[in-house]
C-alpha cells in the first residue's frame, strides 16, 4: 500500500533553462510538502542525473536551448526502455501538448503555473508510478519464489506458500480497504480470487462534482500478469477521474495506455458508472456481461448491456456513456463472469437464470439480503468444487 509519506518523499527533478521558473516550481512543490525536489537548468544533464537517481517524476520544459524537451524524452526512453516514462511536460504552447503526450509524456502543465493544477497532476503521476514500481517489485519476487519452489524440499515449499499468501494480501490491498459511506446509497461488494493474485477488481471514488464513480473490471488471464494489468488500469482510472475527465474520454485514454503498454493478448472488460445524490447517472459497459437493475416500484429487472469493445484490444476503439437512474429502493447488481460461470461437480454452470432468480426473490429485502443469498446459492451449487475464475460482484442500493 502506497502511503502519503511515500508520495511526498518521491524524487522529483525540475528541468527548465530559466532559473526563475525553477525556483518558482521548487517553492510550489515544497509548500505542497514534497521533500526530495532537485533541479537543473541544463537539459544535457538530465539523462545522466536520471540514470544515477532514478527520479519518480521529471518536470520537463519543452523549449530550451541546446536540447529541447522532445529530444530529452527520446534519450530518456533509452534508460526507461519498455517501461513508464515519468515525465510531466511544462509548456505555454497549446499545440505542443498532444505532441508531448504522443512522445511519451504522462501529462502536461501549462504556463503560467496554477498551484492547484500542478499539485493535482504531480500527485496523480506519482501515485501511478509508485503503484507500478511496488507491484513490479512484488511480481519479480513472486517469479523468483516460484522457481525456487520447484527445487526446494516440501518443508521449504510450505514456507514459500506462506510468502505467496502474503503476496495475495498485498494484491488485495489494491481493493478498497473499506466500502465508502455515501448519502442516499448503500454499497455491498465481494471478491474471491481463484489464485494467489487475481484479475478482478472494483473501486469507488468521490468526484469533485459531488457525485461518485464505481467500477468493476475483469482483467484477462490470471496470476502476476493479470495483477500488473489490474494495477495499471486502476491507477489510470483514478488519475483520470481525479482530473475531472468525462467517462468516455477516460476509457479512451486508458485504452490507448493499454494498447501501448500491455501484451497483445491482454484486455479488460468493465462496467463503470457515475451517480449523483438524486440517483441520476450514466454508465459504460465495455464488453462486460449485463448488469441487472431491480426496480422497486414494479418488481421488474432491467438489463444494462454492453454495446462497446474490450478495453486494451483495439487502439481505434472509443466509448460513450449512456444514462440511467436509480430510484428509491432500486438495486444495481454488477458482477464478473466468474459468478455465472461457476461450475458444480457435474460441470454445469451457475448461469444468469439462477442469478436473476436470487435477485428477484431477495431484492425486496435489500442489498445485504441479495449478497448473502448469492453467496449461499453459489456455495450450494458448486459443492466446494475448485473454480477457474474469480468471483466478484458489487451491489448498489438507493435508499427508500
C-alpha positions as CSV (number, residue, x, y, z in Angstrom):
1,X,0.0,0.0,0.0
2,X,1.4,3.4,-1.0
3,X,1.4,5.8,1.9
4,X,1.1,9.6,1.6
5,X,4.6,9.8,3.0
6,X,5.9,7.7,0.2
7,X,4.5,10.2,-2.4
8,X,5.8,13.2,-0.6
9,X,9.3,11.7,-0.3
10,X,9.5,10.6,-4.0
11,X,12.4,12.0,-6.0
12,X,11.4,14.8,-8.4
13,X,13.6,16.6,-10.9
14,X,12.7,20.0,-12.4
15,X,14.3,20.8,-15.8
16,X,14.0,24.4,-17.1
17,X,16.6,26.7,-18.6
18,X,15.1,29.7,-16.7
19,X,16.3,29.9,-13.1
20,X,13.2,31.9,-12.1
21,X,10.9,29.1,-13.3
22,X,13.0,26.5,-11.4
23,X,12.8,28.4,-8.2
24,X,9.1,29.0,-8.6
25,X,8.4,25.3,-9.2
26,X,10.7,24.3,-6.3
27,X,8.8,26.6,-4.0
28,X,5.4,25.4,-5.0
29,X,6.3,21.7,-4.6
30,X,8.0,22.3,-1.2
31,X,4.9,24.2,0.0
32,X,2.9,21.2,-1.1
33,X,5.1,19.0,1.2
34,X,7.5,17.3,-1.3
35,X,10.8,16.8,0.4
36,X,13.1,15.5,-2.4
37,X,13.0,18.1,-5.1
38,X,16.0,18.5,-7.3
39,X,16.6,20.8,-10.4
40,X,18.9,21.6,-13.3
41,X,18.9,24.3,-15.9
42,X,21.0,22.2,-18.3
43,X,19.0,19.7,-20.4
44,X,22.2,17.9,-21.3
45,X,22.5,16.7,-17.7
46,X,19.0,15.2,-17.4
47,X,19.7,11.6,-18.7
48,X,22.8,11.2,-16.5
49,X,21.0,12.6,-13.5
50,X,18.1,10.2,-14.1
51,X,20.4,7.2,-14.7
52,X,22.0,7.9,-11.3
53,X,19.0,8.9,-9.2
54,X,16.0,7.2,-10.9
55,X,13.5,10.0,-10.4
56,X,9.9,9.1,-9.9
57,X,8.8,12.3,-11.8
58,X,10.6,14.7,-14.1
59,X,9.0,18.2,-14.7
60,X,10.4,19.0,-18.2
61,X,10.3,22.3,-20.0
62,X,9.9,21.8,-23.8
63,X,11.6,24.9,-25.1
64,X,15.3,25.0,-24.1
65,X,18.5,25.9,-25.9
66,X,20.9,23.2,-26.8
67,X,18.4,20.3,-26.4
68,X,14.6,20.8,-26.3
69,X,12.3,18.7,-24.2
70,X,11.3,16.4,-27.0
71,X,14.9,15.4,-27.5
72,X,15.4,14.8,-23.8
73,X,12.4,12.4,-23.8
74,X,13.9,10.4,-26.7
75,X,17.1,9.9,-24.7
76,X,15.1,9.1,-21.5
77,X,13.4,6.3,-23.5
78,X,16.8,4.6,-23.8
79,X,17.0,4.4,-20.0
80,X,13.3,3.5,-19.4
81,X,13.1,1.0,-22.3
82,X,9.7,-0.7,-22.4
83,X,8.7,1.0,-19.1
84,X,6.8,4.0,-17.8
85,X,8.3,7.4,-18.9
86,X,7.9,9.6,-15.7
87,X,7.6,13.0,-17.5
88,X,5.3,15.9,-16.8
89,X,5.9,18.4,-19.5
90,X,5.8,22.2,-19.0
91,X,4.6,24.3,-21.9
92,X,2.9,27.5,-22.8
93,X,2.2,26.3,-26.4
94,X,-1.2,24.5,-26.8
95,X,-0.1,22.7,-29.9
96,X,2.9,21.1,-28.0
97,X,0.6,19.3,-25.6
98,X,-0.6,16.5,-27.9
99,X,2.8,16.1,-29.4
100,X,4.3,15.7,-26.0
101,X,1.8,13.0,-25.0
102,X,2.5,11.2,-28.2
103,X,6.2,11.4,-27.5
104,X,5.7,9.5,-24.2
105,X,4.9,12.2,-21.6
106,X,2.4,11.2,-19.0
107,X,0.7,14.6,-18.6
108,X,1.3,18.3,-19.0
109,X,1.0,21.5,-17.0
110,X,0.5,24.9,-18.6
111,X,2.4,28.2,-18.1
112,X,1.7,30.3,-16.2
113,X,1.6,27.8,-13.4
114,X,-1.6,27.2,-11.4
115,X,-0.8,25.8,-7.9
116,X,-3.9,23.6,-7.6
117,X,-3.4,22.1,-11.1
118,X,0.3,21.5,-10.5
119,X,-0.3,19.7,-7.2
120,X,-3.1,17.5,-8.6
121,X,-1.1,16.4,-11.7
122,X,2.1,15.8,-9.8
123,X,0.3,13.7,-7.2
124,X,-1.6,11.7,-9.8
125,X,1.5,10.8,-11.8
126,X,3.5,9.9,-8.6
127,X,0.6,7.6,-7.4
128,X,0.6,5.6,-10.7
129,X,4.4,5.5,-10.8
130,X,4.8,4.3,-7.2
131,X,2.0,1.7,-7.5
132,X,3.6,0.3,-10.7
133,X,7.0,0.1,-9.0
134,X,5.7,-1.6,-5.9
135,X,3.7,-4.2,-7.9
136,X,6.6,-4.8,-10.3
137,X,8.8,-5.5,-7.4
138,X,6.2,-7.9,-5.9
139,X,6.0,-9.7,-9.3
140,X,9.7,-10.1,-9.5
141,X,9.8,-11.6,-6.0
142,X,7.0,-13.9,-6.8
143,X,8.6,-15.2,-10.0
144,X,11.8,-15.9,-8.2
145,X,9.9,-17.6,-5.4
146,X,8.0,-19.8,-7.9
147,X,11.3,-21.1,-9.4
148,X,12.7,-21.9,-6.0
149,X,9.5,-23.9,-5.1
150,X,10.4,-26.3,-8.0
151,X,13.8,-27.0,-6.4
152,X,13.2,-26.9,-2.7
153,X,12.1,-29.6,-0.2
154,X,8.4,-30.0,0.8
155,X,9.0,-28.0,4.0
156,X,10.6,-25.2,2.1
157,X,7.6,-25.2,-0.3
158,X,5.2,-24.8,2.6
159,X,7.2,-21.8,3.7
160,X,7.1,-20.3,0.2
161,X,3.4,-20.9,0.1
162,X,3.0,-18.7,3.1
163,X,5.0,-16.0,1.4
164,X,2.7,-16.2,-1.7
165,X,-0.3,-15.9,0.6
166,X,1.2,-12.7,1.9
167,X,1.6,-11.6,-1.8
168,X,-2.2,-12.2,-2.2
169,X,-2.8,-9.9,0.7
170,X,-0.7,-7.3,-1.0
171,X,-2.8,-7.5,-4.1
172,X,-6.0,-7.4,-2.1
173,X,-4.8,-4.0,-0.8
174,X,-5.5,-2.6,-4.2
175,X,-9.2,-3.1,-3.4
176,X,-10.8,-0.5,-1.1
177,X,-9.9,-1.2,2.5
178,X,-13.5,-0.2,3.4
179,X,-16.6,0.5,1.3
180,X,-17.4,4.2,1.1
181,X,-20.4,5.6,3.0
182,X,-22.4,7.7,0.5
183,X,-25.5,9.6,1.3
184,X,-28.7,8.1,-0.1
185,X,-26.9,4.8,-1.1
186,X,-25.8,1.5,0.3
187,X,-22.9,-0.4,-1.2
188,X,-22.1,-4.1,-0.9
189,X,-19.2,-5.9,-2.6
190,X,-17.5,-9.3,-2.7
191,X,-14.3,-10.6,-4.3
192,X,-12.9,-14.2,-4.2
193,X,-9.8,-14.7,-6.4
194,X,-9.1,-18.3,-7.6
195,X,-5.3,-17.9,-7.5
196,X,-2.9,-16.0,-5.2
197,X,-3.1,-12.9,-7.4
198,X,-6.5,-12.5,-9.2
199,X,-7.6,-10.4,-12.2
200,X,-10.9,-8.9,-10.9
201,X,-11.1,-5.6,-9.1
202,X,-13.7,-3.0,-8.1
203,X,-13.3,0.6,-6.8
204,X,-15.3,3.7,-5.8
205,X,-14.3,7.4,-6.0
206,X,-15.9,10.5,-4.7
207,X,-15.9,13.2,-7.5
208,X,-15.4,16.9,-7.2
209,X,-18.8,17.5,-8.8
210,X,-20.5,16.0,-5.7
211,X,-21.3,12.7,-7.3
212,X,-19.3,9.5,-7.2
213,X,-17.9,6.8,-9.5
214,X,-17.9,3.0,-9.3
215,X,-16.2,0.4,-11.4
216,X,-16.0,-3.4,-11.6
217,X,-13.4,-4.8,-14.0
218,X,-12.3,-8.3,-15.2
219,X,-8.8,-8.5,-16.5
220,X,-7.9,-11.3,-18.9
221,X,-5.6,-14.0,-17.6
222,X,-4.6,-14.9,-14.0
223,X,-1.7,-14.6,-11.7
224,X,1.0,-12.0,-11.9
225,X,0.4,-10.7,-15.4
226,X,-3.3,-10.0,-14.6
227,X,-2.3,-8.3,-11.3
228,X,0.1,-6.0,-13.1
229,X,-2.5,-5.1,-15.6
230,X,-5.1,-4.5,-12.9
231,X,-2.8,-2.1,-11.1
232,X,-2.1,-0.2,-14.3
233,X,-5.9,0.1,-15.1
234,X,-6.8,1.0,-11.5
235,X,-4.1,3.7,-11.3
236,X,-5.0,5.2,-14.7
237,X,-8.8,5.3,-13.9
238,X,-8.1,7.0,-10.6
239,X,-5.8,9.6,-12.2
240,X,-8.2,10.5,-15.0
241,X,-11.3,10.8,-12.8
242,X,-9.5,12.9,-10.2
243,X,-8.6,15.2,-13.1
244,X,-12.3,15.7,-13.9
245,X,-12.2,13.8,-17.3
246,X,-15.5,12.7,-18.8
247,X,-16.2,8.9,-18.6
248,X,-15.9,8.2,-22.3
249,X,-12.7,10.1,-22.6
250,X,-11.3,8.3,-19.5
251,X,-11.8,4.9,-21.2
252,X,-10.4,6.3,-24.5
253,X,-7.2,7.3,-22.7
254,X,-6.9,4.1,-20.6
255,X,-7.4,2.1,-23.9
256,X,-4.5,3.9,-25.5
257,X,-2.3,3.3,-22.5
258,X,-3.1,-0.5,-22.5
259,X,-2.6,-0.8,-26.3
260,X,0.8,0.7,-25.9
261,X,2.0,-0.9,-22.7
262,X,0.2,-4.3,-22.3
263,X,0.8,-7.6,-24.1
264,X,-1.3,-8.3,-27.2
265,X,-3.4,-11.0,-25.6
266,X,-4.3,-8.8,-22.5
267,X,-7.5,-6.9,-22.3
268,X,-10.1,-5.7,-19.8
269,X,-13.9,-5.9,-19.6
270,X,-15.5,-3.5,-17.2
271,X,-18.8,-1.9,-16.0
272,X,-18.3,1.8,-15.0
273,X,-21.0,4.1,-13.6
274,X,-21.4,7.6,-12.2
275,X,-24.3,8.7,-9.9
276,X,-25.3,11.9,-8.2
277,X,-27.1,12.2,-4.9
278,X,-30.5,12.1,-6.5
279,X,-29.8,8.8,-8.3
280,X,-29.3,10.2,-11.8
281,X,-26.2,8.9,-13.6
282,X,-24.6,7.3,-16.6
283,X,-22.8,4.1,-17.3
284,X,-20.4,2.4,-19.8
285,X,-20.3,-1.4,-20.2
286,X,-17.1,-2.3,-22.1
287,X,-17.8,-5.8,-23.4
288,X,-18.9,-6.8,-19.9
289,X,-21.7,-9.2,-19.0
290,X,-25.0,-7.4,-18.4
291,X,-25.6,-5.6,-15.1
292,X,-29.1,-6.0,-13.5
293,X,-31.2,-3.2,-12.3
294,X,-34.1,-4.1,-10.0
295,X,-37.0,-1.6,-10.0
296,X,-38.6,-1.5,-6.5
297,X,-41.8,0.2,-7.9
298,X,-42.6,-2.6,-10.3
299,X,-40.5,-5.6,-9.2
300,X,-39.1,-5.8,-12.7
301,X,-35.4,-6.4,-13.5
302,X,-33.8,-4.4,-16.4
303,X,-30.6,-5.4,-18.1
304,X,-27.8,-2.8,-18.7
305,X,-26.0,-4.4,-21.6
306,X,-22.7,-3.7,-23.3
307,X,-22.5,-2.0,-26.7
308,X,-18.8,-1.4,-26.8
309,X,-15.4,-3.0,-27.3
310,X,-13.0,-4.6,-24.8
311,X,-10.5,-2.1,-23.3
312,X,-6.9,-2.5,-24.4
313,X,-7.7,-4.7,-27.5
314,X,-8.1,-2.1,-30.3
315,X,-6.4,1.3,-30.5
316,X,-9.3,2.7,-32.6
317,X,-12.0,1.9,-30.1
318,X,-14.0,4.6,-28.4
319,X,-16.7,4.7,-25.7
320,X,-19.7,6.8,-24.8
321,X,-21.7,6.7,-21.7
322,X,-25.5,6.0,-21.5
323,X,-27.9,7.5,-19.0
324,X,-29.7,5.5,-16.2
325,X,-31.4,6.3,-12.9
326,X,-31.7,4.7,-9.5
327,X,-35.0,5.5,-7.8
328,X,-35.8,4.9,-4.1
329,X,-35.4,1.2,-3.3
330,X,-33.9,0.3,-6.7
331,X,-30.8,-2.0,-6.7
332,X,-28.0,-2.3,-9.2
333,X,-26.1,-5.7,-9.4
334,X,-22.8,-5.8,-11.2
335,X,-20.7,-9.0,-11.4
336,X,-17.8,-10.7,-13.2
337,X,-18.5,-13.8,-15.4
338,X,-16.7,-15.9,-12.7
339,X,-20.0,-15.8,-10.8
340,X,-22.3,-17.0,-13.6
341,X,-19.6,-19.4,-15.0
342,X,-19.1,-21.1,-11.6
343,X,-19.3,-24.9,-12.1
344,X,-20.5,-27.8,-9.9
345,X,-19.1,-31.3,-9.9
346,X,-21.2,-32.2,-12.9
347,X,-19.6,-29.3,-14.9
348,X,-22.9,-27.4,-15.0
349,X,-22.6,-23.6,-14.8
350,X,-24.5,-21.4,-12.3
351,X,-25.8,-19.2,-15.1
352,X,-27.6,-15.9,-15.4
353,X,-31.1,-17.5,-14.8
354,X,-30.2,-18.6,-11.3
355,X,-28.7,-15.2,-10.5
356,X,-31.8,-13.4,-11.7
357,X,-34.0,-15.7,-9.6
358,X,-31.9,-14.8,-6.5
359,X,-32.2,-11.1,-7.2
360,X,-35.9,-11.3,-7.9
361,X,-36.6,-13.1,-4.6
362,X,-34.3,-11.2,-2.3
363,X,-34.3,-7.6,-3.7
364,X,-37.4,-6.5,-1.7
365,X,-35.3,-7.2,1.4
366,X,-32.4,-5.1,0.3
367,X,-28.8,-5.3,-1.0
368,X,-27.4,-7.2,2.0
369,X,-30.0,-9.9,1.6
370,X,-29.0,-10.2,-2.1
371,X,-25.4,-10.5,-1.2
372,X,-25.9,-13.3,1.4
373,X,-28.3,-15.1,-0.9
374,X,-25.8,-15.1,-3.8
375,X,-23.0,-16.4,-1.6
376,X,-25.3,-19.2,-0.3
377,X,-26.6,-20.1,-3.8
378,X,-23.0,-20.3,-5.2
379,X,-21.8,-22.4,-2.3
380,X,-24.8,-24.8,-2.5
381,X,-24.4,-25.1,-6.3
382,X,-20.6,-25.6,-6.6
383,X,-20.4,-28.0,-3.6
384,X,-16.8,-26.9,-2.9
385,X,-15.7,-27.5,-6.5
386,X,-12.5,-25.5,-7.2
387,X,-13.3,-22.7,-9.6
388,X,-11.2,-21.5,-12.6
389,X,-12.2,-17.8,-12.4
390,X,-12.6,-15.1,-9.8
391,X,-16.0,-14.4,-8.3
392,X,-16.7,-10.7,-7.9
393,X,-19.8,-8.6,-7.6
394,X,-21.0,-5.2,-6.5
395,X,-24.5,-4.3,-5.2
396,X,-25.6,-0.6,-5.1
397,X,-28.9,0.2,-3.4
398,X,-30.7,3.6,-3.5
399,X,-32.2,4.2,0.0
400,X,-36.0,4.5,0.1
